[in-house]
Amino acid sequence: MTIFSSYALRFVMVCAVVCCAAVGFSASQVRADEITVYTSYEEDEAAAFLAAMQRDLPTLKVNMLRLSTGDLHARMLAEAGNPRHDVIWGWAVTNMVDPRIQDMLEPYQPKGIDRIPARFRDSDGRWFAKTGYMAAFCVNNEVLQRKNLPMPTSWEDLLKPEFKGEVVMPNPASSGTGYLQIASILQMKGEEAGWKYLAELDKNIAQYIKSGSRPCNVASAGEFAVGASFALRAIKNIDEGYPITMIIPSEGAGNELEASGLMKSSKNKEAAKRFLDWTVSKAAVDEYYKWKEIVTVSGGSMPESFRKAGLPADIGTVMVDMDFAWSAQNRDRILQQWQDKLER
């Protein structure tokens, strides 16, 4: 498996195989057994999920538009008057609970929804969260050794002067991982101390990168010592042989849930419901556990490679108790403040 770079816009057509398709098609071209989904799942994991779906639903064609979390939020709002998709799939709950987005969703209870605890579902049935991700550092062991740098174990460690120019983070305006990192710091420390910390951290930041996975990828390649990313990307890169250590910050890992829902405007609702039903099936859950550190659907078990990489069996012990409603309600204000003060 290779490291995937982030693209601003990408369609994936799933037929017998997953392949790229061009943007732009009319509603008349979409058949009843063909749907369009928008997602912020990473490209490699989305491709794996859709390939598994194709084995169970071979007659269903899925056109997928993959955008980073922030870019997808902007696109959803821009298309609010005429949505072009049937399903929103694997998107940050922090974005999904935006009232403007919720107005676009039609309540639907997929078959097997009871396997997802109520706290991971909208009380009105407009969305449900099956998976999630949490923050982690990807630390390049060879860079540390070559530059005689200490192993960082916390957010606080990244303020050390020896890490100047050695840290990369996702841009929270475009990346869901980036926003959960910022939001978790502000929630853990309180806003005044949190903003002071972020200003100090900025002095050591080499780049803010659009994608949540790319900071880990560039650190894995030895371009920087530390990539603030998410745990699953670190685990996958370790599996691929990159000389990195996954570090879960000692203060706790900020986290986000990934939700799905049915678009009210969909003209292919029966096919869309078939897809959503599959997303809570046993086959789907088995695939999630190959890719996601947080799986809310009952059944399945954590792979041994996850534990070897340093993920605890009970991930709840390292997760920050996130206030997703606060993250959602304050998102625009926080991003504007971050852009005014820190964006380059």
C-alpha positions in Angstrom: 0.0 0.0 0.0 1.4 3.4 -0.9 0.9 6.8 0.8 -1.8 8.8 -0.8 -1.5 12.5 -1.3 -4.5 14.8 -0.8 -6.4 16.1 -3.8 -8.8 19.0 -3.7 -11.3 17.1 -5.7 -11.6 13.4 -6.7 -14.4 11.1 -7.9 -14.2 7.4 -7.5 -16.6 5.2 -9.4 -17.2 1.8 -8.0 -18.3 -0.9 -10.5 -16.4 -4.2 -10.6 -13.4 -2.2 -9.4 -12.8 1.3 -8.0 -11.7 3.8 -10.6 -11.7 7.6 -11.1 -14.6 9.4 -12.9 -14.8 12.9 -14.1 -16.7 15.6 -12.1 -20.0 16.6 -13.5 -23.0 14.6 -14.6 -26.7 15.4 -14.9 -29.5 13.8 -12.8 -30.8 12.1 -15.9 -27.6 10.1 -16.1 -28.0 8.6 -12.6 -30.0 5.4 -12.6 -32.0 4.1 -9.7 -29.2 1.7 -8.8 -26.6 4.4 -8.9 -25.9 7.0 -6.2 -23.5 9.8 -5.4 -21.9 10.1 -2.0 -19.8 12.9 -0.5 -17.2 11.9 2.0 -14.1 13.0 4.0 -12.9 9.5 4.6 -9.2 9.2 3.5 -8.8 8.0 0.0 -7.3 4.7 0.8 -9.8 3.7 3.5 -12.8 4.9 1.4 -11.6 2.8 -1.5 -11.3 -0.2 0.8 -14.8 0.3 2.2 -16.3 0.7 -1.2 -14.6 -2.4 -2.5 -16.0 -4.4 0.4 -19.5 -2.9 -0.3 -19.2 -3.9 -4.0 -18.8 -7.6 -3.0 -22.1 -7.5 -1.1 -24.0 -5.1 -3.4 -22.6 -5.8 -6.9 -25.5 -4.0 -8.7 -25.1 -0.7 -6.8 -22.8 1.9 -8.4 -21.4 4.5 -6.2 -19.9 7.8 -7.5 -17.8 9.3 -4.7 -16.6 12.8 -4.2 -13.9 13.0 -1.5 -12.9 16.3 0.0 -11.3 17.3 3.2 -13.7 18.1 6.0 -13.6 21.9 5.8 -13.8 21.9 2.0 -16.7 19.5 2.0 -18.5 21.8 4.5 -18.1 24.7 2.2 -19.3 22.7 -0.8 -22.4 21.4 1.0 -23.4 25.0 1.9 -22.7 26.3 -1.6 -24.9 23.5 -3.0 -27.6 23.9 -0.4 -30.2 25.1 -2.9 -29.5 22.2 -5.3 -27.6 19.3 -3.6 -25.9 17.0 -6.1 -25.5 13.9 -3.9 -27.7 11.3 -2.2 -25.6 10.4 0.9 -23.2 12.2 3.2 -20.8 9.5 4.3 -18.1 9.4 7.0 -18.1 13.1 7.8 -17.2 14.9 11.0 -20.0 15.1 13.6 -18.8 18.6 14.4 -19.7 19.6 10.9 -22.8 17.4 10.6 -24.6 19.1 13.6 -24.5 22.4 11.8 -28.2 23.4 11.7 -27.8 24.3 8.0 -26.5 20.8 7.3 -29.1 19.1 9.4 -31.9 20.8 7.4 -30.6 19.0 4.3 -30.9 15.5 5.9 -33.9 13.2 6.0 -34.3 10.9 9.1 -33.5 7.3 8.3 -32.9 4.4 10.6 -30.7 1.8 8.7 -31.2 -1.9 9.3 -29.1 -2.8 12.3 -29.0 0.7 13.7 -29.5 -0.7 17.3 -25.9 -2.0 17.1 -24.8 1.6 17.4 -25.3 3.1 20.9 -27.7 6.0 21.1 -25.0 8.5 22.1 -23.5 8.0 18.6 -26.8 8.8 16.8 -28.8 11.9 16.2 -31.9 11.8 18.5 -34.1 12.7 15.4 -32.5 10.0 13.2 -30.8 12.4 10.8 -27.3 10.9 11.2 -25.4 8.1 12.8 -21.7 7.8 13.5 -20.0 4.4 12.8 -16.3 5.3 13.0 -14.0 8.0 14.3 -10.4 9.0 14.6 -8.1 10.6 17.2 -5.0 12.8 17.2 -1.5 11.3 17.4 2.0 12.4 16.6 4.1 10.6 14.0 7.7 11.0 15.1 10.6 10.0 12.8 13.1 8.0 14.8 15.9 8.6 12.3 15.4 12.4 12.3 15.5 12.4 16.1 18.7 10.4 16.2 20.4 12.5 13.4 19.5 15.8 15.0 19.9 14.6 18.7 16.2 15.5 19.5 14.3 14.1 22.5 11.2 11.9 21.9 8.2 14.2 22.5 5.4 12.7 24.6 3.1 15.6 24.9 1.8 18.8 23.3 3.9 20.7 25.8 7.1 19.0 24.6 6.5 20.4 21.1 7.2 23.9 22.6 10.9 23.0 23.2 13.2 25.2 21.2 15.0 22.3 19.7 11.8 21.5 17.7 11.8 24.8 15.9 11.0 24.1 12.2 10.6 20.4 12.9 6.8 20.2 13.5 4.0 20.1 10.9 0.3 20.2 11.6 -2.9 20.1 9.5 -4.6 23.4 8.7 -7.8 23.4 10.8 -9.7 25.5 8.2 -9.5 22.6 5.7 -8.8 19.5 7.8 -11.1 17.9 10.3 -8.0 16.4 12.1 -6.6 19.9 12.3 -9.7 21.3 13.8 -10.1 18.6 16.4 -6.5 19.2 17.5 -7.1 22.9 17.9 -10.5 22.4 19.6 -9.2 19.8 22.0 -6.3 22.1 23.1 -8.8 24.9 23.7 -11.1 22.6 25.6 -8.3 21.0 27.7 -6.6 24.3 28.6 -9.4 26.8 28.4 -9.5 29.4 25.7 -7.1 32.0 27.1 -4.4 29.5 28.0 -5.1 27.5 24.8 -4.6 30.4 22.5 -1.4 31.4 24.3 -0.2 27.8 23.8 -1.0 27.8 20.1 0.8 31.1 19.6 3.9 29.6 21.3 3.6 26.4 19.3 3.4 28.4 16.0 7.0 29.4 16.5 8.1 25.8 16.0 5.7 25.0 13.2 7.3 24.5 9.8 4.1 24.2 7.8 0.3 24.0 8.2 -0.8 21.4 5.7 -4.2 21.0 4.1 -4.7 17.3 4.8 -4.9 15.5 8.1 -2.8 12.6 6.9 0.0 14.4 5.1 1.8 15.7 8.3 2.3 12.0 9.2 3.4 11.2 5.7 6.0 13.9 5.4 7.4 13.1 8.8 7.4 9.4 7.8 9.5 10.4 4.8 12.0 12.2 7.0 11.2 15.7 5.9 10.4 16.7 9.5 10.7 15.2 12.9 7.1 15.4 14.0 3.8 15.3 12.1 0.7 16.0 14.2 -1.8 13.8 12.5 -4.2 11.0 13.6 -3.5 7.5 15.0 -4.7 5.4 12.1 -2.3 7.1 9.6 0.6 6.5 12.1 -0.4 2.8 12.4 -0.6 2.3 8.7 2.7 4.0 8.1 4.4 1.9 10.7 2.9 -1.2 9.0 4.5 0.0 5.8 7.9 0.0 7.4 8.5 3.7 7.9 10.8 4.5 10.8 8.3 6.3 13.0 6.9 6.0 16.5 3.2 6.8 17.2 2.8 9.1 20.2 -0.5 9.7 21.8 -0.2 13.0 23.6 0.0 12.5 27.4 -2.6 15.3 27.9 -5.1 13.1 25.9 -6.0 12.6 22.3 -8.5 14.9 20.7 -11.0 12.9 18.7 -13.8 13.2 16.2 -16.7 10.9 15.1 -17.5 10.3 11.5 -21.3 10.4 10.6 -23.5 9.5 7.7 -26.9 10.5 6.6 -29.5 10.5 3.8 -30.0 13.7 1.8 -33.5 14.9 1.8 -33.2 16.0 -1.9 -32.0 12.5 -3.1 -33.8 11.2 -6.2 -32.4 7.7 -5.6 -33.5 7.1 -2.0 -34.0 3.3 -2.2 -30.5 2.8 -3.5 -29.2 5.3 -1.0 -30.9 3.4 1.8 -29.4 0.1 0.6 -26.0 1.8 0.9 -26.6 3.1 4.3 -27.9 -0.3 5.5 -24.7 -1.8 4.3 -22.6 0.7 6.3 -23.8 -0.9 9.6 -23.5 -4.5 8.4 -21.1 -7.1 9.8 -19.0 -7.0 6.6 -18.7 -3.2 6.9 -17.7 -3.4 10.6 -15.0 -6.0 9.8 -13.6 -3.6 7.2 -13.7 -0.6 9.6 -11.6 -2.5 12.1 -8.8 -2.7 9.5 -8.7 1.1 9.2 -10.3 2.9 12.1 -9.1 3.2 15.7 -12.7 4.1 16.8 -15.6 1.9 15.7 -18.9 2.5 17.4 -20.8 -0.5 15.9 -20.9 -3.6 18.1 -18.9 -6.7 16.9 -15.3 -7.0 15.6 -12.1 -6.5 17.5 -9.0 -4.4 17.3 -6.2 -5.8 15.1 -3.0 -6.9 16.8 -1.0 -4.4 14.6 -2.9 -1.5 16.3 -1.8 -2.7 19.7 1.8 -3.2 18.6 1.9 0.3 17.3 1.0 1.6 20.8 -2.8 1.9 20.7 -4.3 0.8 24.1 -6.9 -1.9 24.1 -9.3 0.6 25.9 -8.9 3.7 23.8 -11.3 5.5 26.0 -8.4 5.9 28.5 -6.5 8.2 26.2 -9.3 10.1 24.5 -10.2 13.6 25.5 -13.8 13.9 26.5 -14.8 16.2 23.6 -17.7 18.5 23.7 -18.8 18.2 20.0 -21.6 20.7 20.4 -19.1 23.3 21.6 -16.8 22.5 18.8 -19.7 22.9 16.3 -21.1 26.1 17.8 -17.8 27.8 18.0 -16.2 26.5 14.8 -16.6 29.6 12.7 -15.3 31.8 15.4 -12.3 29.6 16.3 -11.3 29.2 12.6 -11.6 32.9 12.0 -9.5 33.6 15.1 -6.9 31.0 14.0 -6.7 32.4 10.5 -6.4 36.0 11.8 -3.6 35.1 14.2 -1.8 32.1 12.9 -2.5 31.1 9.3 0.3 31.6 6.8 
